[in-house]
Amino acid sequence: MPIFEYKCKECGTVYDVLHKSSSSKEDVICPKCSSKKNVKLVSTFSSNIKSEGFSGGCSDGSCGMPSYGGGCSNGMCGLN
């Protein structure tokens, strides 16, 4: 069942809607103001992938990234 994110055009509330099927034409109603005026947002997703060959760490906050940019904020890399 797909989950879509919407933003209410009336009050600006952002909310998720779980549709019963991807082809469902259900009415989307704002949970805060009950408006049917909304816009579907483009949502991102995350994936938890573990690489068995990865031996690097984030103890210094770099995660093996070059010093000219990138890196792991406060060592919170999530790559291992």
N, CA, C, O and CB atoms as a CASP TS submission, in Angstrom:
PFRMAT TS
TARGET T0000
AUTHOR 0000-0000-0000
METHOD Language model
MODEL 1
PARENT N/A
ATOM      1  N   MET     1       0.843  -1.172   0.000  1.00  0.00           N
ATOM      2  CA  MET     1       0.000   0.000   0.000  1.00  0.00           C
ATOM      3  C   MET     1       0.893   1.241   0.000  1.00  0.00           C
ATOM      4  O   MET     1       1.703   1.420   0.909  1.00  0.00           O
ATOM      5  CB  MET     1      -0.962  -0.005   1.220  1.00  0.00           C
ATOM      6  N   PRO     2       0.754   2.068  -0.977  1.00  0.00           N
ATOM      7  CA  PRO     2       1.613   3.255  -1.060  1.00  0.00           C
ATOM      8  C   PRO     2       1.213   4.352  -0.075  1.00  0.00           C
ATOM      9  O   PRO     2       0.035   4.570   0.205  1.00  0.00           O
ATOM     10  CB  PRO     2       1.584   3.809  -2.465  1.00  0.00           C
ATOM     11  N   ILE     3       2.228   5.027   0.433  1.00  0.00           N
ATOM     12  CA  ILE     3       2.021   6.178   1.306  1.00  0.00           C
ATOM     13  C   ILE     3       2.445   7.416   0.531  1.00  0.00           C
ATOM     14  O   ILE     3       3.549   7.465  -0.012  1.00  0.00           O
ATOM     15  CB  ILE     3       2.823   6.040   2.653  1.00  0.00           C
ATOM     16  N   PHE     4       1.579   8.406   0.478  1.00  0.00           N
ATOM     17  CA  PHE     4       1.869   9.653  -0.216  1.00  0.00           C
ATOM     18  C   PHE     4       1.850  10.795   0.780  1.00  0.00           C
ATOM     19  O   PHE     4       1.101  10.773   1.757  1.00  0.00           O
ATOM     20  CB  PHE     4       0.859   9.905  -1.356  1.00  0.00           C
ATOM     21  N   GLU     5       2.684  11.795   0.522  1.00  0.00           N
ATOM     22  CA  GLU     5       2.752  12.965   1.379  1.00  0.00           C
ATOM     23  C   GLU     5       2.058  14.125   0.668  1.00  0.00           C
ATOM     24  O   GLU     5       2.277  14.357  -0.521  1.00  0.00           O
ATOM     25  CB  GLU     5       4.230  13.321   1.731  1.00  0.00           C
ATOM     26  N   TYR     6       1.233  14.837   1.398  1.00  0.00           N
ATOM     27  CA  TYR     6       0.468  15.956   0.848  1.00  0.00           C
ATOM     28  C   TYR     6       0.692  17.206   1.690  1.00  0.00           C
ATOM     29  O   TYR     6       1.056  17.128   2.864  1.00  0.00           O
ATOM     30  CB  TYR     6      -1.038  15.613   0.782  1.00  0.00           C
ATOM     31  N   LYS     7       0.464  18.365   1.062  1.00  0.00           N
ATOM     32  CA  LYS     7       0.482  19.640   1.779  1.00  0.00           C
ATOM     33  C   LYS     7      -0.835  20.340   1.491  1.00  0.00           C
ATOM     34  O   LYS     7      -1.241  20.479   0.337  1.00  0.00           O
ATOM     35  CB  LYS     7       1.711  20.533   1.355  1.00  0.00           C
ATOM     36  N   CYS     8      -1.496  20.778   2.555  1.00  0.00           N
ATOM     37  CA  CYS     8      -2.772  21.475   2.437  1.00  0.00           C
ATOM     38  C   CYS     8      -2.535  22.879   1.902  1.00  0.00           C
ATOM     39  O   CYS     8      -1.682  23.610   2.406  1.00  0.00           O
ATOM     40  CB  CYS     8      -3.504  21.527   3.800  1.00  0.00           C
ATOM     41  N   LYS     9      -3.299  23.254   0.869  1.00  0.00           N
ATOM     42  CA  LYS     9      -3.185  24.595   0.295  1.00  0.00           C
ATOM     43  C   LYS     9      -3.852  25.649   1.168  1.00  0.00           C
ATOM     44  O   LYS     9      -3.576  26.839   1.020  1.00  0.00           O
ATOM     45  CB  LYS     9      -3.794  24.621  -1.095  1.00  0.00           C
ATOM     46  N   GLU    10      -4.724  25.226   2.074  1.00  0.00           N
ATOM     47  CA  GLU    10      -5.445  26.159   2.934  1.00  0.00           C
ATOM     48  C   GLU    10      -4.640  26.535   4.183  1.00  0.00           C
ATOM     49  O   GLU    10      -4.460  27.717   4.476  1.00  0.00           O
ATOM     50  CB  GLU    10      -6.780  25.557   3.344  1.00  0.00           C
ATOM     51  N   CYS    11      -4.154  25.517   4.922  1.00  0.00           N
ATOM     52  CA  CYS    11      -3.496  25.798   6.204  1.00  0.00           C
ATOM     53  C   CYS    11      -2.003  25.468   6.217  1.00  0.00           C
ATOM     54  O   CYS    11      -1.308  25.806   7.175  1.00  0.00           O
ATOM     55  CB  CYS    11      -4.177  25.025   7.296  1.00  0.00           C
ATOM     56  N   GLY    12      -1.501  24.812   5.164  1.00  0.00           N
ATOM     57  CA  GLY    12      -0.072  24.514   5.075  1.00  0.00           C
ATOM     58  C   GLY    12       0.376  23.264   5.804  1.00  0.00           C
ATOM     59  O   GLY    12       1.573  22.983   5.859  1.00  0.00           O
ATOM     60  N   THR    13      -0.549  22.509   6.362  1.00  0.00           N
ATOM     61  CA  THR    13      -0.201  21.287   7.068  1.00  0.00           C
ATOM     62  C   THR    13       0.332  20.240   6.093  1.00  0.00           C
ATOM     63  O   THR    13      -0.227  20.042   5.014  1.00  0.00           O
ATOM     64  CB  THR    13      -1.418  20.742   7.828  1.00  0.00           C
ATOM     65  N   VAL    14       1.422  19.572   6.482  1.00  0.00           N
ATOM     66  CA  VAL    14       1.979  18.473   5.692  1.00  0.00           C
ATOM     67  C   VAL    14       1.577  17.178   6.389  1.00  0.00           C
ATOM     68  O   VAL    14       1.747  17.039   7.601  1.00  0.00           O
ATOM     69  CB  VAL    14       3.556  18.591   5.545  1.00  0.00           C
ATOM     70  N   TYR    15       1.041  16.229   5.619  1.00  0.00           N
ATOM     71  CA  TYR    15       0.543  14.990   6.207  1.00  0.00           C
ATOM     72  C   TYR    15       0.690  13.836   5.223  1.00  0.00           C
ATOM     73  O   TYR    15       0.794  14.042   4.013  1.00  0.00           O
ATOM     74  CB  TYR    15      -0.925  15.146   6.632  1.00  0.00           C
ATOM     75  N   ASP    16       0.697  12.616   5.762  1.00  0.00           N
ATOM     76  CA  ASP    16       0.816  11.399   4.966  1.00  0.00           C
ATOM     77  C   ASP    16      -0.550  10.742   4.820  1.00  0.00           C
ATOM     78  O   ASP    16      -1.383  10.795   5.725  1.00  0.00           O
ATOM     79  CB  ASP    16       1.824  10.420   5.608  1.00  0.00           C
ATOM     80  N   VAL    17      -0.764  10.116   3.654  1.00  0.00           N
ATOM     81  CA  VAL    17      -1.998   9.369   3.415  1.00  0.00           C
ATOM     82  C   VAL    17      -1.621   7.988   2.898  1.00  0.00           C
ATOM     83  O   VAL    17      -0.870   7.862   1.930  1.00  0.00           O
ATOM     84  CB  VAL    17      -2.936  10.117   2.402  1.00  0.00           C
ATOM     85  N   LEU    18      -2.138   6.966   3.541  1.00  0.00           N
ATOM     86  CA  LEU    18      -1.933   5.588   3.122  1.00  0.00           C
ATOM     87  C   LEU    18      -3.087   5.204   2.207  1.00  0.00           C
ATOM     88  O   LEU    18      -4.226   5.076   2.655  1.00  0.00           O
ATOM     89  CB  LEU    18      -1.833   4.622   4.352  1.00  0.00           C
ATOM     90  N   HIS    19      -2.788   5.019   0.922  1.00  0.00           N
ATOM     91  CA  HIS    19      -3.830   4.648  -0.039  1.00  0.00           C
ATOM     92  C   HIS    19      -3.940   3.121  -0.108  1.00  0.00           C
ATOM     93  O   HIS    19      -2.943   2.411   0.022  1.00  0.00           O
ATOM     94  CB  HIS    19      -3.522   5.242  -1.450  1.00  0.00           C
ATOM     95  N   LYS    20      -5.141   2.640  -0.309  1.00  0.00           N
ATOM     96  CA  LYS    20      -5.380   1.202  -0.361  1.00  0.00           C
ATOM     97  C   LYS    20      -4.768   0.572  -1.598  1.00  0.00           C
ATOM     98  O   LYS    20      -4.429  -0.611  -1.582  1.00  0.00           O
ATOM     99  CB  LYS    20      -6.864   0.917  -0.324  1.00  0.00           C
ATOM    100  N   SER    21      -4.619   1.339  -2.670  1.00  0.00           N
ATOM    101  CA  SER    21      -3.946   0.852  -3.879  1.00  0.00           C
ATOM    102  C   SER    21      -3.365   2.048  -4.612  1.00  0.00           C
ATOM    103  O   SER    21      -3.780   3.183  -4.376  1.00  0.00           O
ATOM    104  CB  SER    21      -4.929   0.050  -4.804  1.00  0.00           C
ATOM    105  N   SER    22      -2.410   1.804  -5.498  1.00  0.00           N
ATOM    106  CA  SER    22      -1.767   2.906  -6.207  1.00  0.00           C
ATOM    107  C   SER    22      -2.713   3.580  -7.189  1.00  0.00           C
ATOM    108  O   SER    22      -2.488   4.727  -7.575  1.00  0.00           O
ATOM    109  CB  SER    22      -0.538   2.408  -6.940  1.00  0.00           C
ATOM    110  N   SER    23      -3.766   2.886  -7.596  1.00  0.00           N
ATOM    111  CA  SER    23      -4.717   3.476  -8.537  1.00  0.00           C
ATOM    112  C   SER    23      -5.947   4.055  -7.836  1.00  0.00           C
ATOM    113  O   SER    23      -6.901   4.480  -8.488  1.00  0.00           O
ATOM    114  CB  SER    23      -5.152   2.434  -9.553  1.00  0.00           C
ATOM    115  N   SER    24      -5.915   4.068  -6.511  1.00  0.00           N
ATOM    116  CA  SER    24      -7.046   4.550  -5.733  1.00  0.00           C
ATOM    117  C   SER    24      -7.280   6.036  -5.960  1.00  0.00           C
ATOM    118  O   SER    24      -6.332   6.820  -6.009  1.00  0.00           O
ATOM    119  CB  SER    24      -6.824   4.276  -4.253  1.00  0.00           C
ATOM    120  N   LYS    25      -8.532   6.419  -6.098  1.00  0.00           N
ATOM    121  CA  LYS    25      -8.911   7.815  -6.306  1.00  0.00           C
ATOM    122  C   LYS    25      -9.639   8.363  -5.076  1.00  0.00           C
ATOM    123  O   LYS    25     -10.609   9.111  -5.196  1.00  0.00           O
ATOM    124  CB  LYS    25      -9.799   7.951  -7.559  1.00  0.00           C
ATOM    125  N   GLU    26      -9.158   7.980  -3.902  1.00  0.00           N
ATOM    126  CA  GLU    26      -9.789   8.430  -2.665  1.00  0.00           C
ATOM    127  C   GLU    26      -9.652   9.936  -2.500  1.00  0.00           C
ATOM    128  O   GLU    26      -8.681  10.531  -2.967  1.00  0.00           O
ATOM    129  CB  GLU    26      -9.179   7.711  -1.462  1.00  0.00           C
ATOM    130  N   ASP    27     -10.618  10.546  -1.841  1.00  0.00           N
ATOM    131  CA  ASP    27     -10.507  11.964  -1.507  1.00  0.00           C
ATOM    132  C   ASP    27      -9.442  12.125  -0.426  1.00  0.00           C
ATOM    133  O   ASP    27      -9.415  11.381   0.554  1.00  0.00           O
ATOM    134  CB  ASP    27     -11.883  12.546  -1.032  1.00  0.00           C
ATOM    135  N   VAL    28      -8.574  13.102  -0.622  1.00  0.00           N
ATOM    136  CA  VAL    28      -7.549  13.403   0.365  1.00  0.00           C
ATOM    137  C   VAL    28      -8.015  14.633   1.125  1.00  0.00           C
ATOM    138  O   VAL    28      -8.232  15.692   0.536  1.00  0.00           O
ATOM    139  CB  VAL    28      -6.141  13.631  -0.301  1.00  0.00           C
ATOM    140  N   ILE    29      -8.167  14.491   2.432  1.00  0.00           N
ATOM    141  CA  ILE    29      -8.704  15.548   3.271  1.00  0.00           C
ATOM    142  C   ILE    29      -7.686  15.897   4.344  1.00  0.00           C
ATOM    143  O   ILE    29      -7.142  15.014   5.008  1.00  0.00           O
ATOM    144  CB  ILE    29     -10.051  15.125   3.904  1.00  0.00           C
ATOM    145  N   CYS    30      -7.431  17.185   4.508  1.00  0.00           N
ATOM    146  CA  CYS    30      -6.489  17.660   5.515  1.00  0.00           C
ATOM    147  C   CYS    30      -6.986  17.288   6.911  1.00  0.00           C
ATOM    148  O   CYS    30      -8.134  17.571   7.252  1.00  0.00           O
ATOM    149  CB  CYS    30      -6.289  19.189   5.399  1.00  0.00           C
ATOM    150  N   PRO    31      -6.137  16.659   7.718  1.00  0.00           N
ATOM    151  CA  PRO    31      -6.568  16.275   9.066  1.00  0.00           C
ATOM    152  C   PRO    31      -6.736  17.464  10.011  1.00  0.00           C
ATOM    153  O   PRO    31      -7.370  17.334  11.058  1.00  0.00           O
ATOM    154  CB  PRO    31      -5.576  15.308   9.657  1.00  0.00           C
ATOM    155  N   LYS    32      -6.174  18.624   9.652  1.00  0.00           N
ATOM    156  CA  LYS    32      -6.261  19.793  10.535  1.00  0.00           C
ATOM    157  C   LYS    32      -7.472  20.666  10.226  1.00  0.00           C
ATOM    158  O   LYS    32      -8.208  21.050  11.134  1.00  0.00           O
ATOM    159  CB  LYS    32      -4.996  20.624  10.423  1.00  0.00           C
ATOM    160  N   CYS    33      -7.685  20.987   8.926  1.00  0.00           N
ATOM    161  CA  CYS    33      -8.767  21.929   8.591  1.00  0.00           C
ATOM    162  C   CYS    33      -9.860  21.314   7.715  1.00  0.00           C
ATOM    163  O   CYS    33     -10.817  22.003   7.359  1.00  0.00           O
ATOM    164  CB  CYS    33      -8.189  23.136   7.888  1.00  0.00           C
ATOM    165  N   SER    34      -9.736  20.037   7.362  1.00  0.00           N
ATOM    166  CA  SER    34     -10.709  19.283   6.560  1.00  0.00           C
ATOM    167  C   SER    34     -10.842  19.782   5.126  1.00  0.00           C
ATOM    168  O   SER    34     -11.838  19.489   4.464  1.00  0.00           O
ATOM    169  CB  SER    34     -12.053  19.337   7.222  1.00  0.00           C
ATOM    170  N   SER    35      -9.863  20.524   4.637  1.00  0.00           N
ATOM    171  CA  SER    35      -9.893  21.005   3.261  1.00  0.00           C
ATOM    172  C   SER    35      -9.543  19.879   2.292  1.00  0.00           C
ATOM    173  O   SER    35      -8.757  18.990   2.622  1.00  0.00           O
ATOM    174  CB  SER    35      -8.926  22.184   3.082  1.00  0.00           C
ATOM    175  N   LYS    36     -10.121  19.922   1.112  1.00  0.00           N
ATOM    176  CA  LYS    36      -9.784  18.961   0.059  1.00  0.00           C
ATOM    177  C   LYS    36      -8.805  19.572  -0.939  1.00  0.00           C
ATOM    178  O   LYS    36      -8.459  18.941  -1.937  1.00  0.00           O
ATOM    179  CB  LYS    36     -11.057  18.490  -0.668  1.00  0.00           C
ATOM    180  N   LYS    37      -8.355  20.806  -0.670  1.00  0.00           N
ATOM    181  CA  LYS    37      -7.395  21.482  -1.544  1.00  0.00           C
ATOM    182  C   LYS    37      -5.999  21.138  -1.054  1.00  0.00           C
ATOM    183  O   LYS    37      -5.565  21.612  -0.004  1.00  0.00           O
ATOM    184  CB  LYS    37      -7.623  23.037  -1.564  1.00  0.00           C
ATOM    185  N   ASN    38      -5.295  20.307  -1.823  1.00  0.00           N
ATOM    186  CA  ASN    38      -3.971  19.863  -1.421  1.00  0.00           C
ATOM    187  C   ASN    38      -3.078  19.667  -2.639  1.00  0.00           C
ATOM    188  O   ASN    38      -3.540  19.683  -3.780  1.00  0.00           O
ATOM    189  CB  ASN    38      -4.064  18.566  -0.614  1.00  0.00           C
ATOM    190  N   VAL    39      -1.809  19.485  -2.375  1.00  0.00           N
ATOM    191  CA  VAL    39      -0.852  19.192  -3.421  1.00  0.00           C
ATOM    192  C   VAL    39      -0.014  17.996  -2.964  1.00  0.00           C
ATOM    193  O   VAL    39       0.426  17.936  -1.816  1.00  0.00           O
ATOM    194  CB  VAL    39       0.044  20.437  -3.739  1.00  0.00           C
ATOM    195  N   LYS    40       0.199  17.056  -3.870  1.00  0.00           N
ATOM    196  CA  LYS    40       1.015  15.885  -3.557  1.00  0.00           C
ATOM    197  C   LYS    40       2.474  16.306  -3.616  1.00  0.00           C
ATOM    198  O   LYS    40       2.910  16.924  -4.588  1.00  0.00           O
ATOM    199  CB  LYS    40       0.725  14.699  -4.542  1.00  0.00           C
ATOM    200  N   LEU    41       3.230  15.969  -2.572  1.00  0.00           N
ATOM    201  CA  LEU    41       4.637  16.324  -2.502  1.00  0.00           C
ATOM    202  C   LEU    41       5.501  15.178  -3.016  1.00  0.00           C
ATOM    203  O   LEU    41       5.104  14.014  -2.981  1.00  0.00           O
ATOM    204  CB  LEU    41       5.028  16.689  -1.066  1.00  0.00           C
ATOM    205  N   VAL    42       6.676  15.530  -3.488  1.00  0.00           N
ATOM    206  CA  VAL    42       7.649  14.523  -3.896  1.00  0.00           C
ATOM    207  C   VAL    42       8.418  14.144  -2.641  1.00  0.00           C
ATOM    208  O   VAL    42       9.129  14.969  -2.069  1.00  0.00           O
ATOM    209  CB  VAL    42       8.613  15.049  -5.042  1.00  0.00           C
ATOM    210  N   SER    43       8.276  12.907  -2.219  1.00  0.00           N
ATOM    211  CA  SER    43       8.909  12.445  -0.994  1.00  0.00           C
ATOM    212  C   SER    43      10.195  11.708  -1.304  1.00  0.00           C
ATOM    213  O   SER    43      10.358  11.124  -2.376  1.00  0.00           O
ATOM    214  CB  SER    43       7.964  11.547  -0.205  1.00  0.00           C
ATOM    215  N   THR    44      11.100  11.748  -0.346  1.00  0.00           N
ATOM    216  CA  THR    44      12.326  10.976  -0.452  1.00  0.00           C
ATOM    217  C   THR    44      12.164   9.713   0.376  1.00  0.00           C
ATOM    218  O   THR    44      11.223   9.590   1.161  1.00  0.00           O
ATOM    219  CB  THR    44      13.559  11.802   0.016  1.00  0.00           C
ATOM    220  N   PHE    45      13.063   8.799   0.202  1.00  0.00           N
ATOM    221  CA  PHE    45      13.026   7.594   1.011  1.00  0.00           C
ATOM    222  C   PHE    45      14.435   7.272   1.443  1.00  0.00           C
ATOM    223  O   PHE    45      15.399   7.779   0.869  1.00  0.00           O
ATOM    224  CB  PHE    45      12.395   6.409   0.241  1.00  0.00           C
ATOM    225  N   SER    46      14.561   6.434   2.447  1.00  0.00           N
ATOM    226  CA  SER    46      15.884   5.995   2.874  1.00  0.00           C
ATOM    227  C   SER    46      15.926   4.488   2.824  1.00  0.00           C
ATOM    228  O   SER    46      14.906   3.807   2.931  1.00  0.00           O
ATOM    229  CB  SER    46      16.225   6.512   4.295  1.00  0.00           C
ATOM    230  N   SER    47      17.113   3.996   2.662  1.00  0.00           N
ATOM    231  CA  SER    47      17.311   2.561   2.591  1.00  0.00           C
ATOM    232  C   SER    47      18.426   2.181   3.536  1.00  0.00           C
ATOM    233  O   SER    47      19.432   2.885   3.624  1.00  0.00           O
ATOM    234  CB  SER    47      17.628   2.106   1.151  1.00  0.00           C
ATOM    235  N   ASN    48      18.265   1.093   4.236  1.00  0.00           N
ATOM    236  CA  ASN    48      19.279   0.617   5.151  1.00  0.00           C
ATOM    237  C   ASN    48      20.042  -0.495   4.455  1.00  0.00           C
ATOM    238  O   ASN    48      19.589  -1.639   4.419  1.00  0.00           O
ATOM    239  CB  ASN    48      18.656   0.130   6.492  1.00  0.00           C
ATOM    240  N   ILE    49      21.208  -0.157   3.899  1.00  0.00           N
ATOM    241  CA  ILE    49      22.019  -1.122   3.171  1.00  0.00           C
ATOM    242  C   ILE    49      23.310  -1.341   3.935  1.00  0.00           C
ATOM    243  O   ILE    49      24.006  -0.384   4.274  1.00  0.00           O
ATOM    244  CB  ILE    49      22.304  -0.642   1.722  1.00  0.00           C
ATOM    245  N   LYS    50      23.630  -2.587   4.206  1.00  0.00           N
ATOM    246  CA  LYS    50      24.858  -2.905   4.912  1.00  0.00           C
ATOM    247  C   LYS    50      25.835  -3.527   3.931  1.00  0.00           C
ATOM    248  O   LYS    50      25.514  -4.495   3.241  1.00  0.00           O
ATOM    249  CB  LYS    50      24.590  -3.853   6.109  1.00  0.00           C
ATOM    250  N   SER    51      27.016  -2.963   3.879  1.00  0.00           N
ATOM    251  CA  SER    51      28.064  -3.478   3.016  1.00  0.00           C
ATOM    252  C   SER    51      29.030  -4.281   3.859  1.00  0.00           C
ATOM    253  O   SER    51      29.640  -3.738   4.781  1.00  0.00           O
ATOM    254  CB  SER    51      28.793  -2.336   2.271  1.00  0.00           C
ATOM    255  N   GLU    52      29.183  -5.566   3.565  1.00  0.00           N
ATOM    256  CA  GLU    52      30.050  -6.420   4.361  1.00  0.00           C
ATOM    257  C   GLU    52      31.522  -6.123   4.127  1.00  0.00           C
ATOM    258  O   GLU    52      32.351  -6.417   4.989  1.00  0.00           O
ATOM    259  CB  GLU    52      29.767  -7.866   4.057  1.00  0.00           C
ATOM    260  N   GLY    53      31.864  -5.550   2.986  1.00  0.00           N
ATOM    261  CA  GLY    53      33.253  -5.258   2.694  1.00  0.00           C
ATOM    262  C   GLY    53      33.723  -3.926   3.236  1.00  0.00           C
ATOM    263  O   GLY    53      34.911  -3.619   3.145  1.00  0.00           O
ATOM    264  N   PHE    54      32.841  -3.130   3.792  1.00  0.00           N
ATOM    265  CA  PHE    54      33.198  -1.799   4.268  1.00  0.00           C
ATOM    266  C   PHE    54      33.878  -1.913   5.614  1.00  0.00           C
ATOM    267  O   PHE    54      33.297  -2.447   6.559  1.00  0.00           O
ATOM    268  CB  PHE    54      31.960  -0.890   4.362  1.00  0.00           C
ATOM    269  N   SER    55      35.106  -1.418   5.715  1.00  0.00           N
ATOM    270  CA  SER    55      35.818  -1.490   6.988  1.00  0.00           C
ATOM    271  C   SER    55      36.105  -0.111   7.554  1.00  0.00           C
ATOM    272  O   SER    55      36.721   0.012   8.612  1.00  0.00           O
ATOM    273  CB  SER    55      37.116  -2.255   6.820  1.00  0.00           C
ATOM    274  N   GLY    56      35.664   0.925   6.860  1.00  0.00           N
ATOM    275  CA  GLY    56      35.902   2.283   7.331  1.00  0.00           C
ATOM    276  C   GLY    56      35.014   2.626   8.501  1.00  0.00           C
ATOM    277  O   GLY    56      33.998   1.974   8.740  1.00  0.00           O
ATOM    278  N   GLY    57      35.400   3.643   9.221  1.00  0.00           N
ATOM    279  CA  GLY    57      34.617   4.077  10.362  1.00  0.00           C
ATOM    280  C   GLY    57      34.405   5.566  10.307  1.00  0.00           C
ATOM    281  O   GLY    57      34.948   6.257   9.444  1.00  0.00           O
ATOM    282  N   CYS    58      33.628   6.043  11.211  1.00  0.00           N
ATOM    283  CA  CYS    58      33.327   7.470  11.242  1.00  0.00           C
ATOM    284  C   CYS    58      33.818   8.099  12.531  1.00  0.00           C
ATOM    285  O   CYS    58      33.303   9.141  12.935  1.00  0.00           O
ATOM    286  CB  CYS    58      31.828   7.705  11.081  1.00  0.00           C
ATOM    287  N   SER    59      34.791   7.503  13.183  1.00  0.00           N
ATOM    288  CA  SER    59      35.216   8.035  14.468  1.00  0.00           C
ATOM    289  C   SER    59      35.753   9.456  14.366  1.00  0.00           C
ATOM    290  O   SER    59      35.627  10.234  15.311  1.00  0.00           O
ATOM    291  CB  SER    59      36.263   7.142  15.068  1.00  0.00           C
ATOM    292  N   ASP    60      36.354   9.806  13.224  1.00  0.00           N
ATOM    293  CA  ASP    60      36.860  11.167  13.069  1.00  0.00           C
ATOM    294  C   ASP    60      35.893  12.048  12.299  1.00  0.00           C
ATOM    295  O   ASP    60      36.183  13.222  12.071  1.00  0.00           O
ATOM    296  CB  ASP    60      38.201  11.150  12.369  1.00  0.00           C
ATOM    297  N   GLY    61      34.749  11.508  11.894  1.00  0.00           N
ATOM    298  CA  GLY    61      33.747  12.294  11.187  1.00  0.00           C
ATOM    299  C   GLY    61      33.966  12.384   9.694  1.00  0.00           C
ATOM    300  O   GLY    61      33.226  13.090   9.008  1.00  0.00           O
ATOM    301  N   SER    62      34.976  11.678   9.163  1.00  0.00           N
ATOM    302  CA  SER    62      35.255  11.808   7.728  1.00  0.00           C
ATOM    303  C   SER    62      34.694  10.661   6.907  1.00  0.00           C
ATOM    304  O   SER    62      34.368  10.861   5.737  1.00  0.00           O
ATOM    305  CB  SER    62      36.738  11.899   7.499  1.00  0.00           C
ATOM    306  N   CYS    63      34.570   9.473   7.470  1.00  0.00           N
ATOM    307  CA  CYS    63      34.077   8.276   6.770  1.00  0.00           C
ATOM    308  C   CYS    63      34.851   8.022   5.485  1.00  0.00           C
ATOM    309  O   CYS    63      34.303   7.479   4.525  1.00  0.00           O
ATOM    310  CB  CYS    63      32.584   8.417   6.455  1.00  0.00           C
ATOM    311  N   GLY    64      36.100   8.406   5.461  1.00  0.00           N
ATOM    312  CA  GLY    64      36.910   8.176   4.278  1.00  0.00           C
ATOM    313  C   GLY    64      36.637   9.166   3.165  1.00  0.00           C
ATOM    314  O   GLY    64      37.116   8.975   2.047  1.00  0.00           O
ATOM    315  N   MET    65      35.883  10.215   3.438  1.00  0.00           N
ATOM    316  CA  MET    65      35.563  11.203   2.426  1.00  0.00           C
ATOM    317  C   MET    65      36.729  12.171   2.274  1.00  0.00           C
ATOM    318  O   MET    65      37.425  12.449   3.250  1.00  0.00           O
ATOM    319  CB  MET    65      34.268  11.957   2.784  1.00  0.00           C
ATOM    320  N   PRO    66      36.952  12.683   1.080  1.00  0.00           N
ATOM    321  CA  PRO    66      38.008  13.677   0.878  1.00  0.00           C
ATOM    322  C   PRO    66      37.758  14.919   1.716  1.00  0.00           C
ATOM    323  O   PRO    66      36.616  15.222   2.061  1.00  0.00           O
ATOM    324  CB  PRO    66      38.112  14.056  -0.599  1.00  0.00           C
ATOM    325  N   SER    67      38.817  15.631   2.039  1.00  0.00           N
ATOM    326  CA  SER    67      38.697  16.792   2.911  1.00  0.00           C
ATOM    327  C   SER    67      38.056  17.996   2.230  1.00  0.00           C
ATOM    328  O   SER    67      37.749  18.982   2.900  1.00  0.00           O
ATOM    329  CB  SER    67      40.047  17.172   3.426  1.00  0.00           C
ATOM    330  N   TYR    68      37.844  17.942   0.900  1.00  0.00           N
ATOM    331  CA  TYR    68      37.280  19.091   0.194  1.00  0.00           C
ATOM    332  C   TYR    68      35.760  19.151   0.252  1.00  0.00           C
ATOM    333  O   TYR    68      35.165  20.021  -0.384  1.00  0.00           O
ATOM    334  CB  TYR    68      37.717  19.066  -1.236  1.00  0.00           C
ATOM    335  N   GLY    69      35.132  18.285   0.970  1.00  0.00           N
ATOM    336  CA  GLY    69      33.675  18.362   1.116  1.00  0.00           C
ATOM    337  C   GLY    69      33.094  17.032   1.520  1.00  0.00           C
ATOM    338  O   GLY    69      33.801  16.026   1.566  1.00  0.00           O
ATOM    339  N   GLY    70      31.841  17.023   1.807  1.00  0.00           N
ATOM    340  CA  GLY    70      31.165  15.791   2.212  1.00  0.00           C
ATOM    341  C   GLY    70      31.516  15.435   3.641  1.00  0.00           C
ATOM    342  O   GLY    70      31.768  16.315   4.463  1.00  0.00           O
ATOM    343  N   GLY    71      31.532  14.167   3.932  1.00  0.00           N
ATOM    344  CA  GLY    71      31.859  13.713   5.265  1.00  0.00           C
ATOM    345  C   GLY    71      30.603  13.385   6.047  1.00  0.00           C
ATOM    346  O   GLY    71      29.487  13.462   5.534  1.00  0.00           O
ATOM    347  N   CYS    72      30.812  13.021   7.289  1.00  0.00           N
ATOM    348  CA  CYS    72      29.714  12.615   8.152  1.00  0.00           C
ATOM    349  C   CYS    72      29.566  13.613   9.267  1.00  0.00           C
ATOM    350  O   CYS    72      30.501  13.822  10.040  1.00  0.00           O
ATOM    351  CB  CYS    72      29.935  11.206   8.714  1.00  0.00           C
ATOM    352  N   SER    73      28.453  14.212   9.363  1.00  0.00           N
ATOM    353  CA  SER    73      28.183  15.170  10.425  1.00  0.00           C
ATOM    354  C   SER    73      28.295  14.480  11.769  1.00  0.00           C
ATOM    355  O   SER    73      27.539  13.551  12.056  1.00  0.00           O
ATOM    356  CB  SER    73      26.791  15.806  10.256  1.00  0.00           C
ATOM    357  N   ASN    74      29.221  14.918  12.590  1.00  0.00           N
ATOM    358  CA  ASN    74      29.441  14.372  13.938  1.00  0.00           C
ATOM    359  C   ASN    74      29.670  12.872  13.933  1.00  0.00           C
ATOM    360  O   ASN    74      29.356  12.210  14.922  1.00  0.00           O
ATOM    361  CB  ASN    74      28.262  14.693  14.826  1.00  0.00           C
ATOM    362  N   GLY    75      30.209  12.308  12.849  1.00  0.00           N
ATOM    363  CA  GLY    75      30.487  10.881  12.803  1.00  0.00           C
ATOM    364  C   GLY    75      29.262  10.011  12.633  1.00  0.00           C
ATOM    365  O   GLY    75      29.351   8.799  12.825  1.00  0.00           O
ATOM    366  N   MET    76      28.126  10.579  12.281  1.00  0.00           N
ATOM    367  CA  MET    76      26.886   9.830  12.141  1.00  0.00           C
ATOM    368  C   MET    76      26.700   9.422  10.682  1.00  0.00           C
ATOM    369  O   MET    76      25.813   9.931   9.997  1.00  0.00           O
ATOM    370  CB  MET    76      25.679  10.663  12.636  1.00  0.00           C
ATOM    371  N   CYS    77      27.532   8.512  10.218  1.00  0.00           N
ATOM    372  CA  CYS    77      27.578   8.198   8.796  1.00  0.00           C
ATOM    373  C   CYS    77      26.473   7.240   8.356  1.00  0.00           C
ATOM    374  O   CYS    77      25.786   7.498   7.368  1.00  0.00           O
ATOM    375  CB  CYS    77      28.914   7.612   8.454  1.00  0.00           C
ATOM    376  N   GLY    78      26.299   6.145   9.077  1.00  0.00           N
ATOM    377  CA  GLY    78      25.280   5.179   8.683  1.00  0.00           C
ATOM    378  C   GLY    78      25.715   4.264   7.559  1.00  0.00           C
ATOM    379  O   GLY    78      24.907   3.492   7.042  1.00  0.00           O
ATOM    380  N   LEU    79      26.991   4.337   7.170  1.00  0.00           N
ATOM    381  CA  LEU    79      27.464   3.470   6.088  1.00  0.00           C
ATOM    382  C   LEU    79      27.900   2.102   6.595  1.00  0.00           C
ATOM    383  O   LEU    79      28.059   1.182   5.793  1.00  0.00           O
ATOM    384  CB  LEU    79      28.617   4.133   5.356  1.00  0.00           C
ATOM    385  N   ASN    80      28.096   1.940   7.878  1.00  0.00           N
ATOM    386  CA  ASN    80      28.587   0.648   8.381  1.00  0.00           C
ATOM    387  C   ASN    80      27.518  -0.089   9.113  1.00  0.00           C
ATOM    388  O   ASN    80      27.754  -1.193   9.603  1.00  0.00           O
ATOM    389  CB  ASN    80      29.779   0.837   9.288  1.00  0.00           C
TER
END
